[in-house]
């Protein structure tokens, strides 16, 4: 599940995640600023993953997914699952 460089290859669960901590939903994969986000995802919201997790190869080392908010017709965006310092924002249901 995890490679020798601590890169996650497989994650438990399906394509539905719950927001554990507020996190921005951004237009671009590489855009990590909450200033240019579509909107903030709030704790308890449920999202559906459209593209599976990717771990950036940059020094930031965050894990992100392209998703849409379940029950809304909002344009999809990129959200961070886990930060490089171990903070977890999304959890598979």
N, C-alpha and C positions, 0 to 999 in steps of 0.2 A: 504494500500500500504506500510506503514511503521509501524514496530512493536514498542513496548514500549521501546526497547533498541536501537532505531534509526537504525534498520536493515531494508534495503529495500527488500521487497518481490516481488513487481511488478514494472516494469518500462514501460513507454509509448513507443510506436513504435513497430516496428517489429524486424527483425534480421539484419538490415542494420544500421550501425553507421558511422558517419563522425568524423574525427580526428579534435578536436578543438585546441589542443596544442600538440606539439611533445612529444611522449611517446614511451618507448621501447616495442618491441614485444619479449617476452622471451620464452625460451623452457619450463620452469617449472612454475607452479602456484605460488610457494612460492619464486621464484627468482625475487626480486624486483630491482636488480642492473642493470644498463644499460651497464655495462662492459661485461656481458655474454649474451647479447641479440642477437636475430636473425638479427634484424636491427631496426632502429628507424622509427616509423611511423611519417610521416610529416603532418603538418596542411593541411586539405583539402582532404586527402586520404580517401577512403571509404573502410570499412571492413564488412565482413559477419560473424555474430556470429555463432559458431558451438556448443558451450556450453554456457548456459545462465549465467548471472552474479552470482558470489559468493562473499560473504563478508567474508574476513578472520576473524577468531576469535582471532587473535593475537592482541597485543597492537597496531599494525600498523593500523588495521581497514580499509584496502583499499578494494574497490570493483573491481573485475576483471572478464574478459570473455576470453574464448578460441575462437580465430577468425582467419580468413585468409584474406589476402588483396584481394579485389575484382579486377578481371581482371588479377591476377597473379597466377601462379601455385606454389607459395612459400609454404613451409611447414607451417602449422598453429602454432600459439603460443598464449601466454597469454598476454593480455594488460589490463592496469588499466583504469577503467571508471572514477572513482572519488577517490581522496585521502582522508585521514582522516582529513585533515585540510580544506576540502571543495573545493579543486581544482578539476575542471572537465576537463578531457582529451578527452572523447568521448561523442557524443550526438546522440540519435536515430533519424533517418530520417523519 
